[in-house]
Amino acid sequence: MQRLRSLRHRFWFGVSQRVRWSRGAFNETPARQLPAVAIEQSQRITALQSRYQVQFEHRMSSATGTNNYEYLDILDRTWAGSGLTRPSGGVVCDVGCASFWYASALQAFFQPRELVGIEVEGHRLFRDGRSRIDYATGYLTHLPNARFVVADYAVCALEADVVTAWFPFVTPSAILAWRLPLSLLAPERLFGRVCRNLRPGGWFVMVNHGHREAELADDLCIAAGLRRHHRLTEQGVLSRHRPSPAIASCWSRP
């Protein structure tokens, strides 16, 4: 069954790569105000707004804005518990960024000189007639130092001071759930490329679905030559909707 699903995904992946359809940048209608949430969630969002001087809902829908606060919260709590100095001012490269809807959260936290999102399926077509690159272009409109690259990161030579990977694929079920063919599942090559692209003194920040997936990813990172410095396992108030905890970890290249 997995092979059959993979064949179907490979067909549609090939179609999107050949057609490369685009209707141009799509900008969400700003929510201006977030919906009511639990008091502890509201307090956490207010704290993040003050600390990083952001109000995502002024440029995004309420759902996208709320998700950006969650990603910013994960980064903030990860570094707060690590005792590490937060990197800033360098090149940040995000692996498998989808439509890069969370670019604003990365921008707020790392304050990079250059922000690059890499996505292998950047031309996926959605039901509204728009493609993933249309959405990504819209999310990056107000970030002049950011760009969206359609490529397979496993074969992409791009040096960076920080590499981030939010829920990278390490199992067949995960990549099939994302409607991608099994031929793109190459975690050994992926993490090997992360290690090669990471500049001396740089950081690799990874977030995984739950403890089991985090352990699998840890083994792959270690095999690639990366060294773990910190892991965040505590679930934040903004991540309570997740069936599995978001496990964040910080790695360096020895």
C-alpha positions, -999 to +999 in steps of 0.1 A: +000+000+000+028+024+008+044+017-027+010+024-044+006+056-025+042+066-034+035+060-071+005+082-070+024+110-052+053+107-076+029+112-105+014+144-091+048+156-079+061+152-115+031+171-129+037+200-105+074+201-114+067+202-151+037+227-151+052+251-125+019+270-123+017+304-107-009+331-103+015+355-086+019+364-049-010+358-026-013+379+005-036+368+033-062+392+047-048+404+080-069+394+110-058+425+130-070+408+161-065+372+174-094+351+185-100+346+222-078+320+238-071+306+272-057+331+297-023+315+299-020+314+261-030+350+258-004+359+284+023+340+266+015+357+233+016+391+249+050+383+264+063+372+230+049+404+214+067+425+239+100+407+238+103+405+200+082+435+190+059+416+167+022+414+160+018+388+133-019+392+131-014+426+115-001+409+083-016+375+085-048+356+091-056+346+127-046+310+121-012+318+105-005+345+130-012+321+159+010+294+144+038+319+141+035+327+178+037+290+185+070+286+165+084+317+181+075+303+215+093+270+207+125+288+197+123+312+227+118+284+252+145+262+236+172+289+239+160+300+273+166+265+287+199+259+268+221+285+284+234+292+248+238+326+232+211+333+207+226+337+172+218+367+151+229+386+121+240+356+099+225+335+072+195+313+083+184+285+061+152+266+067+149+230+054+116+219+040+098+251+045+065+243+027+050+277+019+073+294+045+044+308+064+065+309+095+093+330+080+083+360+102+088+339+133+124+330+122+130+366+113+119+379+147+140+354+166+172+352+146+173+387+131+193+372+101+212+391+075+197+366+050+168+342+054+164+313+029+136+288+028+141+256+007+113+234-004+114+205-028+078+208-038+075+245-043+051+242-072+024+221-055-010+232-068-039+237-044-076+236-048-079+274-050-058+274-082-028+288-064+006+271-060+029+269-030+052+294-045+023+319-047+018+316-010+055+317-001+059+349-022+031+366-003+045+356+031+079+370+022+066+403+008+075+423+039+108+405+045+133+420+019+162+398+032+142+365+027+139+343-003+122+310-013+141+284-032+126+254-049+152+226-045+160+194-028+181+204+002+199+171+002+218+181-029+219+219-022+252+234-013+243+265+007+265+276+037+246+290+067+252+301+102+219+286+114+200+257+097+165+250+110+143+219+102+107+218+115+095+182+116+119+168+089+109+135+074+126+105+089+100+078+084+080+065+053+047+072+070+056+109+075+066+116+040+036+098+025+013+117+048+027+149+032+018+134-002+054+130-014+069+099-030+092+076-010+120+084-035+124+118-017+129+101+017+167+103+023+173+113+059+209+102+059+217+125+029+196+153+044+214+154+077+247+149+060+240+180+039+231+199+070+264+191+086+284+201+054+264+233+050+267+244+086+295+270+091+320+265+120+303+278+152+269+276+136+237+259+149+213+233+136+179+236+152+155+207+148+119+201+159+104+166+158+070+150+163+072+132+197+099+113+214+101+083+191+107+105+160+131+126+179+152+096+189+153+084+152+164+119+141+190+120+169+207+089+156+207+103+121+223+136+133+250+118+153+258+095+123+261+127+101+287+141+125+266+166+145+267+170+183+237+177+204+239+205+230+203+208+243+169+193+240+135+208+249+108+183+258+084+203+278+052+212+259+044+249+258+010+264+263+008+273+226+015+237+215-013+219+235-032+212+203-005+188+191-012+150+196+026+145+201+049+170+218+071+192+197+107+181+207+133+208+199+170+202+199+202+223+192+232+208+174+266+220+163+292+208+139+324+198+159 
